[in-house]
Amino acid sequence: MTTKTVDAEDFIPGHDTAPEDRIPLGEKIAYGVGMLGNQLFTAALGVFMVVLVQGLGFSPFLWSLLFFAPRLIDAVTDPIMGFVTDNTRSRYGRRKPWIVLGAVVTGAAYVGMWQLYETNSITFNFTYFLLFSFVFYIGLTVFQTPYVAMGYEMSRDFHERTRVMAVAQWIGQWSWVIVPWFWPLMYDPNLFETPAVAVRQLSIGVGLGCMAMALVPAFFVSSPSTEHATHLKPLDRAHIAGNVKTFVAGFGEAFRCAPFRKLCAATFLVFNAYNIVAAFGFFIIVYHLFGGDADAAGSWTAWFGTASALSTTFLVIPVITWMSQRWGKRNAFLVSQGISLFGYLGFWFSFRPGQPALMLLPLPVFAFGIGGLFTLMTSMTADVCDLDELHTGERREGTFAAIYWWMVKFGLAFAGGLSGLIMGLVGFTPDAPTQPEGAVTGLRIAFSVVPAAGAVLAMWFMTKYDLSEARAFEIREELEKRRGVSALV
């Protein structure tokens, strides 16, 4: 196929999404409910993990290890799951059977891993939590990989993909509105005897609720049957050797795709640079603003997270979607990350003892960094799947979903490890009534500088991202000619 060279932000003049390419709102919402379950799993996990240090006496080293060790399994299970879901023959399609299995396993494991008791030794609680974490993350892979792949393949249209992801992220963001209120609940002695008791009980509702929400896409999002598909690889024992070769080759081909590498690198930098310091917000509020008094901090820790999530829900996602459709996805990303820098640096000036409300001021601009990230990146990854089909002749949304989210999850492990390392380097002592001089200042510096640096590096990676709207539609036209269906006009 011969195509003209286009600028990264070329557009199709007068283009509007064709009626047949539009996804019914009900299906978008159903997919978004799954996103709410997906994000609530991890959002609550981040809050509950603090209790391991604050309530159960885990050292920063053990805390970091629990972030890192289970994700090592993802290095194997994520790409395998991508290959399996891409080649699943089922009357319900390639994704739904695995979404159901993964949702059930993940929800059950989530409840189980938080049944920790202060009367147990730290060694016992650590081992117990670690083993359940392995089951939880395997289940999460089984759910997450086909679920994300389902979103990639819901629409063929460049802009409708962004709208699908915008609805999903809008609904998913409510997890970040809800979860911060676990902080005052967990530390309210009138409700729970200790924070450890709180997470034991709250995890039951979170685990079962998330399980139910994660099942919704499997029942309400359309998915064509692949029961009699002839182009898929057989997933039986007799074909293991051949499948391993195909799997390894496909994994390498995905990584050789330059636009996809840029998306992975930018996501890793933005998302995980912030996650390195995300837990520091709680400690900064408690120790810097309220002198180590968690009770006095009260609901301020919750308002910090809720205000950020509300900014994302009602400001960032609508604005990002608008920018994407008018300026292009790449430019929308660059602008949003540039805006976020003012928020990251603003935190240094807004955390002031005696004036806790000031810390909310940078949140609307800070939220542009994290808040719009996955709306754009998941939409662009769907575009990359078309480019991959152009080059290979295969639809491998599961493989790309697995690699992309493996990067995210590995990054979270990496972030968790660095988080504990930074706490140790600055001399922060969990559970201490007061902190050594300079410890909280070190956390505050990291809270502003680390995510800002990640955003700048991510912007540098994305400056040469070249899968524009014009190029995406050229690819689609060629693919539709190959398939023998009507090309886009």
Contacts in CASP RR format, 6 or more apart in sequence:
PFRMAT RR
TARGET T0000
AUTHOR 0000-0000-0000
METHOD contacts of the structure
MODEL  1
MTTKTVDAEDFIPGHDTAPEDRIPLGEKIAYGVGMLGNQLFTAALGVFMV
VLVQGLGFSPFLWSLLFFAPRLIDAVTDPIMGFVTDNTRSRYGRRKPWIV
LGAVVTGAAYVGMWQLYETNSITFNFTYFLLFSFVFYIGLTVFQTPYVAM
GYEMSRDFHERTRVMAVAQWIGQWSWVIVPWFWPLMYDPNLFETPAVAVR
QLSIGVGLGCMAMALVPAFFVSSPSTEHATHLKPLDRAHIAGNVKTFVAG
FGEAFRCAPFRKLCAATFLVFNAYNIVAAFGFFIIVYHLFGGDADAAGSW
TAWFGTASALSTTFLVIPVITWMSQRWGKRNAFLVSQGISLFGYLGFWFS
FRPGQPALMLLPLPVFAFGIGGLFTLMTSMTADVCDLDELHTGERREGTF
AAIYWWMVKFGLAFAGGLSGLIMGLVGFTPDAPTQPEGAVTGLRIAFSVV
PAAGAVLAMWFMTKYDLSEARAFEIREELEKRRGVSALV
1 390 0 8 1.000
1 474 0 8 1.000
1 478 0 8 1.000
3 471 0 8 1.000
3 474 0 8 1.000
6 468 0 8 1.000
6 470 0 8 1.000
6 471 0 8 1.000
7 468 0 8 1.000
8 330 0 8 1.000
8 464 0 8 1.000
8 465 0 8 1.000
8 466 0 8 1.000
8 467 0 8 1.000
8 468 0 8 1.000
9 327 0 8 1.000
9 328 0 8 1.000
9 330 0 8 1.000
9 331 0 8 1.000
9 468 0 8 1.000
9 469 0 8 1.000
10 468 0 8 1.000
10 469 0 8 1.000
10 470 0 8 1.000
10 471 0 8 1.000
11 328 0 8 1.000
11 468 0 8 1.000
11 469 0 8 1.000
11 470 0 8 1.000
12 469 0 8 1.000
12 470 0 8 1.000
12 473 0 8 1.000
15 159 0 8 1.000
15 469 0 8 1.000
15 473 0 8 1.000
17 157 0 8 1.000
17 159 0 8 1.000
17 160 0 8 1.000
18 157 0 8 1.000
18 488 0 8 1.000
21 155 0 8 1.000
21 156 0 8 1.000
21 157 0 8 1.000
21 160 0 8 1.000
22 155 0 8 1.000
22 157 0 8 1.000
22 160 0 8 1.000
23 154 0 8 1.000
23 155 0 8 1.000
23 160 0 8 1.000
23 163 0 8 1.000
23 164 0 8 1.000
25 167 0 8 1.000
26 220 0 8 1.000
27 154 0 8 1.000
27 220 0 8 1.000
27 221 0 8 1.000
27 222 0 8 1.000
28 163 0 8 1.000
28 164 0 8 1.000
28 167 0 8 1.000
28 168 0 8 1.000
29 167 0 8 1.000
29 171 0 8 1.000
30 216 0 8 1.000
30 217 0 8 1.000
30 219 0 8 1.000
30 220 0 8 1.000
30 221 0 8 1.000
31 150 0 8 1.000
31 151 0 8 1.000
31 154 0 8 1.000
31 164 0 8 1.000
31 167 0 8 1.000
31 168 0 8 1.000
31 217 0 8 1.000
31 221 0 8 1.000
32 167 0 8 1.000
32 168 0 8 1.000
32 170 0 8 1.000
32 171 0 8 1.000
32 172 0 8 1.000
32 217 0 8 1.000
33 171 0 8 1.000
33 213 0 8 1.000
33 216 0 8 1.000
33 217 0 8 1.000
34 147 0 8 1.000
34 168 0 8 1.000
34 171 0 8 1.000
34 172 0 8 1.000
34 213 0 8 1.000
34 214 0 8 1.000
34 216 0 8 1.000
34 217 0 8 1.000
35 168 0 8 1.000
35 169 0 8 1.000
35 171 0 8 1.000
35 172 0 8 1.000
36 171 0 8 1.000
36 172 0 8 1.000
36 174 0 8 1.000
36 175 0 8 1.000
36 213 0 8 1.000
37 172 0 8 1.000
37 175 0 8 1.000
37 209 0 8 1.000
37 210 0 8 1.000
37 213 0 8 1.000
37 214 0 8 1.000
38 143 0 8 1.000
38 144 0 8 1.000
38 147 0 8 1.000
38 172 0 8 1.000
38 210 0 8 1.000
38 214 0 8 1.000
39 172 0 8 1.000
39 173 0 8 1.000
39 175 0 8 1.000
39 176 0 8 1.000
40 172 0 8 1.000
40 175 0 8 1.000
40 178 0 8 1.000
40 179 0 8 1.000
40 206 0 8 1.000
40 209 0 8 1.000
40 210 0 8 1.000
40 213 0 8 1.000
41 106 0 8 1.000
41 107 0 8 1.000
41 110 0 8 1.000
41 140 0 8 1.000
41 206 0 8 1.000
41 207 0 8 1.000
41 210 0 8 1.000
42 412 0 8 1.000
43 175 0 8 1.000
43 176 0 8 1.000
43 178 0 8 1.000
43 179 0 8 1.000
44 175 0 8 1.000
44 179 0 8 1.000
44 182 0 8 1.000
44 202 0 8 1.000
44 203 0 8 1.000
44 206 0 8 1.000
45 110 0 8 1.000
46 278 0 8 1.000
46 279 0 8 1.000
47 179 0 8 1.000
47 180 0 8 1.000
47 182 0 8 1.000
47 183 0 8 1.000
47 186 0 8 1.000
48 114 0 8 1.000
48 182 0 8 1.000
48 199 0 8 1.000
48 202 0 8 1.000
48 203 0 8 1.000
49 63 0 8 1.000
49 66 0 8 1.000
49 67 0 8 1.000
49 279 0 8 1.000
50 279 0 8 1.000
50 282 0 8 1.000
51 186 0 8 1.000
51 195 0 8 1.000
51 196 0 8 1.000
51 198 0 8 1.000
51 199 0 8 1.000
52 58 0 8 1.000
52 62 0 8 1.000
52 63 0 8 1.000
52 66 0 8 1.000
52 116 0 8 1.000
52 129 0 8 1.000
53 59 0 8 1.000
53 60 0 8 1.000
53 63 0 8 1.000
53 430 0 8 1.000
53 431 0 8 1.000
54 195 0 8 1.000
54 294 0 8 1.000
54 430 0 8 1.000
54 431 0 8 1.000
55 118 0 8 1.000
55 194 0 8 1.000
55 195 0 8 1.000
55 196 0 8 1.000
55 431 0 8 1.000
56 116 0 8 1.000
56 118 0 8 1.000
56 122 0 8 1.000
56 125 0 8 1.000
56 196 0 8 1.000
57 122 0 8 1.000
57 430 0 8 1.000
57 431 0 8 1.000
58 66 0 8 1.000
58 122 0 8 1.000
58 125 0 8 1.000
58 126 0 8 1.000
60 420 0 8 1.000
60 423 0 8 1.000
60 424 0 8 1.000
60 428 0 8 1.000
60 430 0 8 1.000
61 420 0 8 1.000
62 122 0 8 1.000
62 126 0 8 1.000
63 416 0 8 1.000
63 420 0 8 1.000
64 416 0 8 1.000
64 417 0 8 1.000
64 419 0 8 1.000
64 420 0 8 1.000
64 421 0 8 1.000
65 130 0 8 1.000
66 126 0 8 1.000
66 129 0 8 1.000
66 130 0 8 1.000
66 133 0 8 1.000
67 412 0 8 1.000
67 413 0 8 1.000
67 415 0 8 1.000
67 416 0 8 1.000
67 417 0 8 1.000
67 419 0 8 1.000
68 413 0 8 1.000
68 414 0 8 1.000
68 416 0 8 1.000
68 417 0 8 1.000
69 130 0 8 1.000
69 133 0 8 1.000
69 413 0 8 1.000
70 130 0 8 1.000
70 133 0 8 1.000
70 134 0 8 1.000
70 136 0 8 1.000
70 137 0 8 1.000
70 413 0 8 1.000
71 137 0 8 1.000
71 409 0 8 1.000
71 410 0 8 1.000
71 411 0 8 1.000
71 412 0 8 1.000
71 413 0 8 1.000
72 413 0 8 1.000
73 134 0 8 1.000
73 137 0 8 1.000
73 138 0 8 1.000
74 137 0 8 1.000
74 141 0 8 1.000
74 406 0 8 1.000
74 409 0 8 1.000
74 410 0 8 1.000
75 406 0 8 1.000
75 410 0 8 1.000
77 137 0 8 1.000
77 138 0 8 1.000
77 141 0 8 1.000
77 142 0 8 1.000
78 141 0 8 1.000
78 145 0 8 1.000
78 402 0 8 1.000
78 403 0 8 1.000
78 405 0 8 1.000
78 406 0 8 1.000
78 409 0 8 1.000
79 247 0 8 1.000
79 251 0 8 1.000
79 399 0 8 1.000
79 402 0 8 1.000
79 403 0 8 1.000
79 406 0 8 1.000
80 247 0 8 1.000
80 402 0 8 1.000
81 98 0 8 1.000
81 141 0 8 1.000
81 142 0 8 1.000
81 145 0 8 1.000
81 146 0 8 1.000
81 398 0 8 1.000
81 402 0 8 1.000
82 145 0 8 1.000
82 146 0 8 1.000
82 149 0 8 1.000
82 398 0 8 1.000
82 399 0 8 1.000
82 401 0 8 1.000
82 402 0 8 1.000
83 233 0 8 1.000
83 243 0 8 1.000
83 246 0 8 1.000
83 247 0 8 1.000
83 398 0 8 1.000
83 399 0 8 1.000
83 402 0 8 1.000
84 98 0 8 1.000
84 235 0 8 1.000
85 94 0 8 1.000
85 95 0 8 1.000
85 98 0 8 1.000
85 145 0 8 1.000
85 146 0 8 1.000
85 149 0 8 1.000
85 398 0 8 1.000
86 94 0 8 1.000
86 149 0 8 1.000
86 232 0 8 1.000
86 394 0 8 1.000
86 395 0 8 1.000
86 396 0 8 1.000
86 397 0 8 1.000
86 398 0 8 1.000
86 399 0 8 1.000
87 94 0 8 1.000
87 232 0 8 1.000
87 233 0 8 1.000
87 234 0 8 1.000
87 235 0 8 1.000
87 243 0 8 1.000
88 94 0 8 1.000
88 95 0 8 1.000
88 97 0 8 1.000
88 98 0 8 1.000
88 226 0 8 1.000
88 232 0 8 1.000
88 235 0 8 1.000
89 226 0 8 1.000
89 227 0 8 1.000
89 228 0 8 1.000
89 229 0 8 1.000
89 232 0 8 1.000
89 235 0 8 1.000
90 96 0 8 1.000
90 97 0 8 1.000
90 225 0 8 1.000
90 226 0 8 1.000
90 227 0 8 1.000
91 225 0 8 1.000
91 227 0 8 1.000
92 218 0 8 1.000
92 223 0 8 1.000
92 225 0 8 1.000
93 223 0 8 1.000
93 224 0 8 1.000
93 225 0 8 1.000
93 226 0 8 1.000
93 227 0 8 1.000
94 146 0 8 1.000
94 149 0 8 1.000
94 223 0 8 1.000
94 226 0 8 1.000
94 232 0 8 1.000
95 146 0 8 1.000
95 147 0 8 1.000
95 149 0 8 1.000
95 150 0 8 1.000
95 218 0 8 1.000
95 223 0 8 1.000
96 146 0 8 1.000
96 217 0 8 1.000
96 218 0 8 1.000
96 223 0 8 1.000
98 142 0 8 1.000
98 143 0 8 1.000
98 145 0 8 1.000
98 146 0 8 1.000
99 143 0 8 1.000
99 146 0 8 1.000
99 147 0 8 1.000
99 150 0 8 1.000
99 214 0 8 1.000
99 215 0 8 1.000
99 217 0 8 1.000
99 218 0 8 1.000
100 215 0 8 1.000
100 218 0 8 1.000
101 139 0 8 1.000
101 142 0 8 1.000
101 143 0 8 1.000
102 139 0 8 1.000
102 140 0 8 1.000
102 142 0 8 1.000
102 143 0 8 1.000
102 214 0 8 1.000
103 143 0 8 1.000
103 210 0 8 1.000
103 211 0 8 1.000
103 214 0 8 1.000
103 215 0 8 1.000
103 218 0 8 1.000
104 211 0 8 1.000
104 215 0 8 1.000
105 135 0 8 1.000
105 138 0 8 1.000
105 139 0 8 1.000
105 142 0 8 1.000
105 143 0 8 1.000
106 136 0 8 1.000
106 139 0 8 1.000
106 140 0 8 1.000
106 142 0 8 1.000
106 143 0 8 1.000
106 210 0 8 1.000
106 211 0 8 1.000
106 214 0 8 1.000
107 136 0 8 1.000
107 207 0 8 1.000
107 208 0 8 1.000
107 210 0 8 1.000
107 211 0 8 1.000
107 214 0 8 1.000
108 207 0 8 1.000
108 211 0 8 1.000
109 132 0 8 1.000
109 135 0 8 1.000
109 136 0 8 1.000
109 139 0 8 1.000
110 136 0 8 1.000
110 203 0 8 1.000
110 206 0 8 1.000
110 207 0 8 1.000
110 210 0 8 1.000
111 203 0 8 1.000
111 204 0 8 1.000
111 205 0 8 1.000
111 207 0 8 1.000
111 208 0 8 1.000
112 132 0 8 1.000
112 203 0 8 1.000
113 128 0 8 1.000
113 129 0 8 1.000
113 132 0 8 1.000
113 133 0 8 1.000
113 135 0 8 1.000
113 136 0 8 1.000
113 203 0 8 1.000
114 199 0 8 1.000
114 200 0 8 1.000
114 203 0 8 1.000
115 200 0 8 1.000
115 203 0 8 1.000
116 125 0 8 1.000
116 128 0 8 1.000
116 129 0 8 1.000
116 196 0 8 1.000
116 199 0 8 1.000
116 200 0 8 1.000
117 125 0 8 1.000
117 196 0 8 1.000
117 200 0 8 1.000
118 194 0 8 1.000
118 196 0 8 1.000
120 128 0 8 1.000
137 409 0 8 1.000
141 402 0 8 1.000
143 214 0 8 1.000
144 401 0 8 1.000
144 405 0 8 1.000
145 398 0 8 1.000
145 401 0 8 1.000
145 402 0 8 1.000
145 405 0 8 1.000
146 398 0 8 1.000
146 401 0 8 1.000
147 214 0 8 1.000
147 217 0 8 1.000
148 378 0 8 1.000
148 398 0 8 1.000
148 401 0 8 1.000
148 404 0 8 1.000
148 405 0 8 1.000
149 397 0 8 1.000
149 398 0 8 1.000
149 400 0 8 1.000
149 401 0 8 1.000
150 217 0 8 1.000
150 221 0 8 1.000
150 223 0 8 1.000
150 397 0 8 1.000
151 164 0 8 1.000
151 165 0 8 1.000
151 168 0 8 1.000
151 378 0 8 1.000
151 382 0 8 1.000
151 397 0 8 1.000
152 161 0 8 1.000
152 378 0 8 1.000
152 381 0 8 1.000
152 382 0 8 1.000
152 385 0 8 1.000
152 397 0 8 1.000
152 398 0 8 1.000
152 400 0 8 1.000
152 401 0 8 1.000
153 382 0 8 1.000
153 385 0 8 1.000
153 395 0 8 1.000
153 397 0 8 1.000
154 161 0 8 1.000
154 164 0 8 1.000
154 221 0 8 1.000
155 161 0 8 1.000
155 164 0 8 1.000
155 382 0 8 1.000
156 386 0 8 1.000
156 476 0 8 1.000
158 383 0 8 1.000
158 469 0 8 1.000
158 472 0 8 1.000
158 473 0 8 1.000
158 476 0 8 1.000
159 324 0 8 1.000
159 325 0 8 1.000
159 469 0 8 1.000
161 379 0 8 1.000
161 382 0 8 1.000
161 383 0 8 1.000
162 321 0 8 1.000
162 324 0 8 1.000
162 325 0 8 1.000
162 329 0 8 1.000
162 375 0 8 1.000
162 376 0 8 1.000
162 379 0 8 1.000
163 321 0 8 1.000
164 379 0 8 1.000
165 374 0 8 1.000
165 375 0 8 1.000
165 376 0 8 1.000
165 378 0 8 1.000
165 379 0 8 1.000
166 317 0 8 1.000
166 318 0 8 1.000
166 320 0 8 1.000
166 321 0 8 1.000
166 375 0 8 1.000
168 378 0 8 1.000
169 317 0 8 1.000
169 371 0 8 1.000
169 372 0 8 1.000
169 374 0 8 1.000
169 375 0 8 1.000
170 313 0 8 1.000
170 317 0 8 1.000
173 309 0 8 1.000
173 312 0 8 1.000
173 313 0 8 1.000
173 317 0 8 1.000
173 371 0 8 1.000
174 309 0 8 1.000
174 313 0 8 1.000
175 309 0 8 1.000
176 305 0 8 1.000
176 306 0 8 1.000
176 308 0 8 1.000
176 309 0 8 1.000
176 312 0 8 1.000
177 305 0 8 1.000
177 306 0 8 1.000
177 309 0 8 1.000
177 310 0 8 1.000
177 313 0 8 1.000
180 301 0 8 1.000
180 302 0 8 1.000
180 303 0 8 1.000
180 304 0 8 1.000
180 305 0 8 1.000
180 306 0 8 1.000
180 309 0 8 1.000
181 299 0 8 1.000
181 302 0 8 1.000
181 306 0 8 1.000
182 198 0 8 1.000
182 202 0 8 1.000
182 302 0 8 1.000
183 282 0 8 1.000
183 298 0 8 1.000
183 299 0 8 1.000
183 301 0 8 1.000
183 302 0 8 1.000
184 298 0 8 1.000
184 299 0 8 1.000
184 301 0 8 1.000
184 302 0 8 1.000
185 191 0 8 1.000
185 192 0 8 1.000
185 198 0 8 1.000
185 202 0 8 1.000
186 192 0 8 1.000
186 195 0 8 1.000
186 198 0 8 1.000
186 199 0 8 1.000
186 202 0 8 1.000
187 195 0 8 1.000
187 198 0 8 1.000
187 294 0 8 1.000
187 295 0 8 1.000
187 298 0 8 1.000
191 198 0 8 1.000
192 198 0 8 1.000
192 201 0 8 1.000
226 232 0 8 1.000
231 394 0 8 1.000
233 239 0 8 1.000
233 243 0 8 1.000
233 246 0 8 1.000
234 243 0 8 1.000
235 243 0 8 1.000
250 392 0 8 1.000
250 396 0 8 1.000
250 399 0 8 1.000
251 399 0 8 1.000
251 403 0 8 1.000
253 388 0 8 1.000
253 391 0 8 1.000
253 392 0 8 1.000
254 260 0 8 1.000
254 388 0 8 1.000
254 396 0 8 1.000
254 399 0 8 1.000
254 400 0 8 1.000
254 403 0 8 1.000
255 261 0 8 1.000
255 403 0 8 1.000
257 384 0 8 1.000
257 387 0 8 1.000
257 388 0 8 1.000
257 391 0 8 1.000
259 380 0 8 1.000
259 383 0 8 1.000
259 384 0 8 1.000
259 387 0 8 1.000
259 465 0 8 1.000
259 466 0 8 1.000
259 467 0 8 1.000
260 381 0 8 1.000
260 384 0 8 1.000
260 388 0 8 1.000
260 400 0 8 1.000
260 403 0 8 1.000
260 404 0 8 1.000
262 461 0 8 1.000
262 462 0 8 1.000
262 464 0 8 1.000
262 465 0 8 1.000
263 377 0 8 1.000
263 380 0 8 1.000
263 381 0 8 1.000
263 384 0 8 1.000
263 404 0 8 1.000
263 465 0 8 1.000
264 403 0 8 1.000
264 404 0 8 1.000
264 407 0 8 1.000
265 458 0 8 1.000
265 461 0 8 1.000
266 333 0 8 1.000
266 377 0 8 1.000
266 458 0 8 1.000
266 459 0 8 1.000
266 461 0 8 1.000
266 462 0 8 1.000
267 373 0 8 1.000
267 374 0 8 1.000
267 377 0 8 1.000
267 404 0 8 1.000
267 407 0 8 1.000
267 408 0 8 1.000
267 458 0 8 1.000
268 407 0 8 1.000
268 408 0 8 1.000
268 411 0 8 1.000
269 454 0 8 1.000
269 455 0 8 1.000
269 457 0 8 1.000
269 458 0 8 1.000
269 461 0 8 1.000
270 337 0 8 1.000
270 369 0 8 1.000
270 370 0 8 1.000
270 373 0 8 1.000
270 451 0 8 1.000
270 454 0 8 1.000
270 455 0 8 1.000
270 458 0 8 1.000
271 370 0 8 1.000
271 373 0 8 1.000
271 408 0 8 1.000
271 411 0 8 1.000
272 408 0 8 1.000
272 411 0 8 1.000
272 412 0 8 1.000
272 414 0 8 1.000
272 415 0 8 1.000
273 415 0 8 1.000
273 450 0 8 1.000
273 451 0 8 1.000
273 453 0 8 1.000
273 454 0 8 1.000
273 455 0 8 1.000
274 369 0 8 1.000
274 370 0 8 1.000
274 450 0 8 1.000
274 451 0 8 1.000
275 411 0 8 1.000
275 412 0 8 1.000
275 415 0 8 1.000
275 416 0 8 1.000
275 419 0 8 1.000
276 415 0 8 1.000
276 416 0 8 1.000
276 418 0 8 1.000
276 419 0 8 1.000
276 422 0 8 1.000
276 446 0 8 1.000
276 450 0 8 1.000
276 451 0 8 1.000
277 419 0 8 1.000
277 422 0 8 1.000
277 443 0 8 1.000
277 446 0 8 1.000
277 447 0 8 1.000
277 450 0 8 1.000
277 451 0 8 1.000
278 415 0 8 1.000
278 419 0 8 1.000
279 419 0 8 1.000
280 419 0 8 1.000
280 422 0 8 1.000
280 443 0 8 1.000
280 444 0 8 1.000
280 446 0 8 1.000
280 447 0 8 1.000
281 301 0 8 1.000
281 304 0 8 1.000
281 443 0 8 1.000
281 447 0 8 1.000
282 301 0 8 1.000
283 428 0 8 1.000
283 440 0 8 1.000
283 443 0 8 1.000
284 351 0 8 1.000
284 440 0 8 1.000
284 443 0 8 1.000
284 444 0 8 1.000
284 447 0 8 1.000
285 297 0 8 1.000
285 300 0 8 1.000
285 301 0 8 1.000
285 304 0 8 1.000
285 351 0 8 1.000
285 356 0 8 1.000
285 359 0 8 1.000
286 292 0 8 1.000
286 293 0 8 1.000
286 294 0 8 1.000
286 297 0 8 1.000
286 301 0 8 1.000
287 434 0 8 1.000
287 435 0 8 1.000
287 440 0 8 1.000
288 351 0 8 1.000
288 353 0 8 1.000
288 440 0 8 1.000
288 444 0 8 1.000
289 297 0 8 1.000
289 300 0 8 1.000
289 351 0 8 1.000
289 352 0 8 1.000
289 353 0 8 1.000
289 354 0 8 1.000
289 356 0 8 1.000
289 359 0 8 1.000
290 296 0 8 1.000
290 297 0 8 1.000
290 300 0 8 1.000
290 353 0 8 1.000
290 356 0 8 1.000
291 353 0 8 1.000
291 434 0 8 1.000
292 433 0 8 1.000
292 434 0 8 1.000
292 435 0 8 1.000
300 356 0 8 1.000
300 359 0 8 1.000
303 360 0 8 1.000
304 359 0 8 1.000
304 360 0 8 1.000
304 363 0 8 1.000
307 360 0 8 1.000
307 363 0 8 1.000
308 363 0 8 1.000
308 366 0 8 1.000
308 367 0 8 1.000
311 363 0 8 1.000
311 364 0 8 1.000
311 366 0 8 1.000
311 367 0 8 1.000
312 367 0 8 1.000
312 370 0 8 1.000
312 371 0 8 1.000
312 372 0 8 1.000
315 364 0 8 1.000
315 367 0 8 1.000
316 336 0 8 1.000
316 367 0 8 1.000
316 368 0 8 1.000
316 369 0 8 1.000
316 371 0 8 1.000
316 372 0 8 1.000
317 371 0 8 1.000
317 372 0 8 1.000
317 375 0 8 1.000
319 368 0 8 1.000
320 332 0 8 1.000
320 336 0 8 1.000
320 368 0 8 1.000
320 371 0 8 1.000
320 372 0 8 1.000
320 375 0 8 1.000
320 376 0 8 1.000
321 375 0 8 1.000
323 331 0 8 1.000
323 332 0 8 1.000
323 335 0 8 1.000
323 336 0 8 1.000
324 332 0 8 1.000
324 375 0 8 1.000
324 376 0 8 1.000
324 379 0 8 1.000
327 335 0 8 1.000
328 468 0 8 1.000
328 469 0 8 1.000
329 376 0 8 1.000
329 379 0 8 1.000
329 380 0 8 1.000
329 383 0 8 1.000
330 462 0 8 1.000
330 465 0 8 1.000
330 468 0 8 1.000
332 376 0 8 1.000
333 373 0 8 1.000
333 376 0 8 1.000
333 377 0 8 1.000
333 459 0 8 1.000
333 462 0 8 1.000
334 459 0 8 1.000
334 462 0 8 1.000
334 463 0 8 1.000
336 368 0 8 1.000
336 369 0 8 1.000
336 372 0 8 1.000
336 373 0 8 1.000
336 376 0 8 1.000
337 368 0 8 1.000
337 369 0 8 1.000
337 455 0 8 1.000
337 456 0 8 1.000
337 458 0 8 1.000
337 459 0 8 1.000
338 368 0 8 1.000
338 455 0 8 1.000
338 459 0 8 1.000
339 365 0 8 1.000
339 368 0 8 1.000
339 369 0 8 1.000
340 365 0 8 1.000
340 366 0 8 1.000
340 367 0 8 1.000
340 368 0 8 1.000
340 369 0 8 1.000
340 370 0 8 1.000
340 451 0 8 1.000
340 455 0 8 1.000
341 452 0 8 1.000
341 455 0 8 1.000
341 456 0 8 1.000
342 362 0 8 1.000
342 365 0 8 1.000
342 366 0 8 1.000
343 362 0 8 1.000
343 363 0 8 1.000
343 365 0 8 1.000
343 366 0 8 1.000
344 362 0 8 1.000
344 366 0 8 1.000
344 448 0 8 1.000
344 449 0 8 1.000
344 451 0 8 1.000
344 452 0 8 1.000
344 455 0 8 1.000
345 448 0 8 1.000
345 452 0 8 1.000
346 361 0 8 1.000
346 362 0 8 1.000
346 366 0 8 1.000
346 448 0 8 1.000
347 359 0 8 1.000
347 362 0 8 1.000
347 366 0 8 1.000
347 444 0 8 1.000
347 447 0 8 1.000
347 448 0 8 1.000
348 444 0 8 1.000
348 445 0 8 1.000
348 447 0 8 1.000
348 448 0 8 1.000
350 358 0 8 1.000
350 359 0 8 1.000
350 360 0 8 1.000
350 361 0 8 1.000
350 362 0 8 1.000
351 358 0 8 1.000
351 359 0 8 1.000
351 444 0 8 1.000
352 358 0 8 1.000
352 359 0 8 1.000
369 455 0 8 1.000
377 404 0 8 1.000
380 465 0 8 1.000
380 467 0 8 1.000
381 400 0 8 1.000
381 401 0 8 1.000
381 404 0 8 1.000
382 397 0 8 1.000
383 467 0 8 1.000
383 472 0 8 1.000
384 400 0 8 1.000
384 467 0 8 1.000
385 395 0 8 1.000
385 396 0 8 1.000
385 397 0 8 1.000
385 400 0 8 1.000
386 472 0 8 1.000
386 475 0 8 1.000
386 476 0 8 1.000
386 479 0 8 1.000
387 467 0 8 1.000
387 475 0 8 1.000
388 394 0 8 1.000
388 396 0 8 1.000
388 400 0 8 1.000
389 395 0 8 1.000
389 396 0 8 1.000
389 479 0 8 1.000
390 475 0 8 1.000
390 478 0 8 1.000
390 479 0 8 1.000
393 482 0 8 1.000
422 442 0 8 1.000
422 443 0 8 1.000
422 446 0 8 1.000
423 430 0 8 1.000
423 443 0 8 1.000
426 438 0 8 1.000
426 439 0 8 1.000
426 441 0 8 1.000
426 442 0 8 1.000
426 443 0 8 1.000
426 446 0 8 1.000
427 435 0 8 1.000
427 436 0 8 1.000
427 438 0 8 1.000
427 439 0 8 1.000
428 435 0 8 1.000
428 436 0 8 1.000
428 439 0 8 1.000
428 440 0 8 1.000
428 443 0 8 1.000
429 435 0 8 1.000
429 436 0 8 1.000
429 439 0 8 1.000
473 488 0 8 1.000
476 487 0 8 1.000
476 488 0 8 1.000
477 487 0 8 1.000
477 488 0 8 1.000
480 486 0 8 1.000
480 487 0 8 1.000
480 488 0 8 1.000
481 487 0 8 1.000
END
